[in-house]
Amino acid sequence: MHDKFNTPTEERLAKIWAEVIGLNEVDRNEDFFDIGGDSLLATKVVLRARREWNIKFTVRLLIDAPVLSDLAVCVDRLVAESSENRAADTGSAIAV
């Protein structure tokens, strides 16, 4: 039985993982490497996540947070930081 996703990011990451690894579905509490992920597939996940969220997502991030729900928290944090940085850049450009 699969746990329901707590956030849209968890759901989107699960879809990416399932497609990259070749599974029907992925549980929010599963570890990327325990369900068949490896370094080559991690690179594919990184590229998909960069396109999906327009963030600086690295293989190291996936290695450090291999559980889907934990990685989703990291992605949400990166998205928030990226948005703040873009807003700050826009604000400084307007102020100049």
N, C-alpha and C positions, 0 to 999 in steps of 0.2 A: 504494500500500500504506500502510496506517495503522499507526503505531507503537502498541504496546499502552500502556495507561495505567499509570503508576507508582503512582498513589494513587486511592483512592475519590473524592477531591475532583476530580481530573482527569476521571474518568469522569462524574461528576455535572455538572460544568461543560460538558463536551463535549455532553452530552444537552441541556442548557439552550441552548447556542449553536445546536445543530442545529435545535432546535424553533423558536427565535426567528428564525433566519436562513432556515429552510426547506430545510435540507440533510438528507441521509440520515445522514451521520456527519461528525465533525470529528476531525482529527488533533491529537495533543497538542502538536505543534510549529507549529500554524498560528496566524497572526495574525488576530485578530477582524476587523480592518478590511480585510485582504487577501482574506478569504473572503466579503465582502459585508456586513459589519457597518457601521453608520453611527451617528450620534448618537441617533437615535430608537430603533434596535434596542438600543443600549447601555443606554438607560434601561430597556427591558424586561428586559434581562439583570440589571441592578442590582436591580430590583424582585423578580425571581425569586430572586436570590441572597440578598437580605435575608430573604425568607420561608423559603428552604431552610435557611440557617445561622443566622438570627437575629443578624446582625452589622451593623455600620455600614459597608456597602459603598457606594462612590460611583462615579459615572461617571469621576471623576479616576483612581481606582484602575485601572479598565479601560484608560483612555488611557495611563497610565504603565506598565502591564504587559499589553499586548495579546496576547501569546503565551499560549496556554492553559496550558501547563505552568508558566510564570512566575506567571500569575494564581492558579493553584491554590496555589502556595506562599504568596502573599499572603493568600488566603482562609484557609488553615490557620493562619497566624500570627494573623489576626484572631479566628478561633474560639478559639485558645488564650488570647489576651489577654482576650477576652470571658469565657471560663470562669474565668480567674484573677480578673477584676474581680468576677464574681458570687460567687465563693468568698470574696473579701475582704469584700464587702458583707455576706454572710451571717455571716462570722466576726465582724465588728464589731457586727452586730445582736445576735448571741448574747452577746457580751462585755458589752454595755451593760446 
